[in-house]
């Protein structure tokens, strides 16, 4: 999960720098594209986090209540 958050931050930072630099249409296009990639990565991170929480909940439910041994 940490690598995904680093990738999101890198895309957002790169997008902001490229858009701020401006210049040619290619640089603007690349900045906007990196922003779109960052958005897709944010959505992926959200779905990944939800999926992991559902897996943890399912594992706890299948394990059942833990009874203390005598």
C-alpha positions in Angstrom: 0.0 0.0 0.0 2.9 2.3 0.8 4.3 2.0 -2.8 0.9 3.0 -4.2 0.7 6.1 -2.0 4.2 7.1 -3.1 3.2 6.6 -6.8 0.2 8.8 -6.3 2.2 11.5 -4.6 4.8 11.4 -7.4 2.2 11.7 -10.1 0.5 14.6 -8.4 3.8 16.4 -7.9 4.9 15.7 -11.4 1.6 16.9 -12.8 1.7 20.1 -10.8 5.3 20.8 -11.9 4.6 20.2 -15.6 1.4 22.3 -15.5 3.2 25.1 -13.7 6.1 25.1 -16.2 3.7 25.2 -19.0 5.4 26.0 -22.3 4.4 23.7 -25.1 1.2 21.8 -25.7 3.2 18.6 -25.1 4.2 19.6 -21.6 0.6 20.6 -20.8 -0.6 17.3 -22.2 1.9 15.3 -20.1 0.9 17.2 -16.9 -2.8 16.6 -17.5 -2.1 12.9 -18.2 -0.1 12.5 -15.0 -3.1 14.1 -13.1 -5.4 11.5 -14.7 -3.1 8.7 -13.8 -2.9 10.0 -10.2 -6.8 10.0 -10.1 -6.9 6.4 -11.3 -4.3 5.4 -8.7 -6.3 7.0 -6.0 -9.4 5.0 -7.0 -7.3 1.8 -7.1 -6.0 2.6 -3.6 -9.5 3.0 -2.3 -10.7 -0.2 -3.8 -7.6 -2.0 -2.5 -8.2 -0.7 1.0 -11.9 -1.8 0.9 -11.0 -5.2 -0.4 -8.3 -5.8 2.3 -10.8 -4.8 5.0 -13.4 -7.2 3.7 -10.8 -10.0 3.6 -9.8 -9.3 7.2 -13.5 -9.3 8.3 -14.1 -12.6 6.4 -11.0 -14.2 8.0 -12.2 -13.1 11.5 -15.7 -14.4 10.8 -14.4 -17.8 9.6 -12.1 -18.2 12.6 -15.1 -17.8 14.9 -15.0 -16.8 18.5 -11.8 -17.8 20.3 -12.5 -19.8 23.4 -10.0 -19.7 26.3 -8.5 -23.1 27.0 -8.9 -24.5 30.4 
